[in-house]
Amino acid sequence: MMLTHWSGDLFTPLSSLTLATTAEQASSSMIFTSVLLSLVIVYLASKLGGELSKRVDLPPVLGELVGGVIVGVSALHLLVFPESGATATDSYLMSFLQWLGHLSPEATHSLFESQSEVLSVLAELGVTILLFEIGLESDLRELSKVGYQAAIVAVVGVAVPFAAGTVGLMLLFNVPAIPAIFAGAALTATSIGITSKVLSELGRLKSKEGQIIVGAAVIDDVLGIIVLAVVASLAKTGEVDVLNVVYLIISATVFLLGAIFLGKFFNTSFVAIADKLQTRGQLVIPAFTFAFLMAFLANAIQLEAILGAFAAGLVLDETDKRKELDQQVIPIADILVPIFFVSVGAKADLGVLNPAIPENREGLIIAAFLIVVAIIGKVVTGWAVFGQPQINRLAIGVGMIPRGEVGLVFAGIGSASGVLSKPLEAAIIMMVILTTFLAPPCLRLAFKGSEEPTESLDSLNPLQEKEPAEINS
């Protein structure tokens, strides 16, 4: 029924319809068409960008982001969004659809808003699934092995760049408090995937430095998600209320820890339910049901949905079916997560960093400032490790530098909330790109010439009893 009506709108001569009826029907019936074409552009950009990035030994997520920049408002103008200040006339995709469907300007504008809203919802769903997947990959049992050294590195790696970035933006550039806090929060992220890949290639994943970096990055993710939940909620109110900040920090922490604690009792029930189901999706559907329920509960107490999804991932990672669940979540994430990354890139107007335009120069200076803080704020974490005179502190600090997909999550949430100005948003994107590009070669240089360590992290934590059963598990 819908297809017949849709086909008629596309190919029936307009002489048989009034202008008002055509505008109304075309704007509603062509939404699906516009979304399909948008997804074609999204997937082409993400896959081509990811493949090219992979071939030059860089994280594919960087390629997806750059692909979004190319098809977005900064270059080809195929995907543009109203929140970035664009209109239907700025989109070549909308111009094509207007010609294809013989749409009036009013119908084209309505189509543009509807298409953008659908893509934004899909992008939000993608980032929710991304955080669920990150939670599934964050092994809580490994956190108990990395010891206090990794925890100290993580705390320093969150506190130093957050404080330096926020205060610096407010004092040096007169950025309002909420955007400054959001940008400072974006500096706290660490991409565990990028660093782990490089450490594995170098044969250093099980070294003292490698395990401290990975452990600190996992803790960084937990702290970063709490920070993100707090600052995103602050963005909704538009002001810094100390009592509200305290409430958000406490509620986010209690929610996350409470979910993990209760998960110990939930895991048995979850496995029992999954074993009794006989139809397709007997494992992944209950898992996503739980993840979306947790996301809803987080939203209900004024936190971000992504915190609930992350907590759900941490809980289900403790089940006996975690490996099977990981494999089933990956293809779903492969479909939805690229929409988020490409959308982030498409919304970023890098034209505001063009130095030829005088009013853009402040954005370039802000980007340079964020990049310096992002690098120094993480490098200093290596000197937070104490009692290990022979350890490679520079390698630990450099290993914490890449922001990767986690930094993009911050940028995307900030962009969706409307709290970031165009120069500040573009500066954050540039910071994420540069730190992610620099980290792999710099980590290789930091380890170059040093001896291959034979000690594992177990020797770092004198409080841990190394029982064979625990080690083998």
Salt bridges, closest charged atoms under 4 A:
ASP9 OD2 - HIS5 NE2 3.59
ASP57 OD1 - LYS197 NZ 3.08
ASP57 OD2 - ARG444 NH2 2.78
GLU83 OE2 - LYS347 NZ 2.96
GLU113 OE2 - HIS109 NE2 3.06
ASP139 OD1 - ARG141 NE 3.43
GLU142 OE2 - LYS145 NZ 3.71
GLU201 OE2 - LYS197 NZ 2.61
GLU201 OE1 - ARG444 NH2 2.97
ASP220 OD2 - LYS378 NZ 2.85
ASP275 OD1 - LYS321 NZ 2.99
GLU304 OE2 - LYS236 NZ 3.23
GLU452 OE1 - ARG204 NE 3.58
GLU455 OE1 - LYS208 NZ 3.22
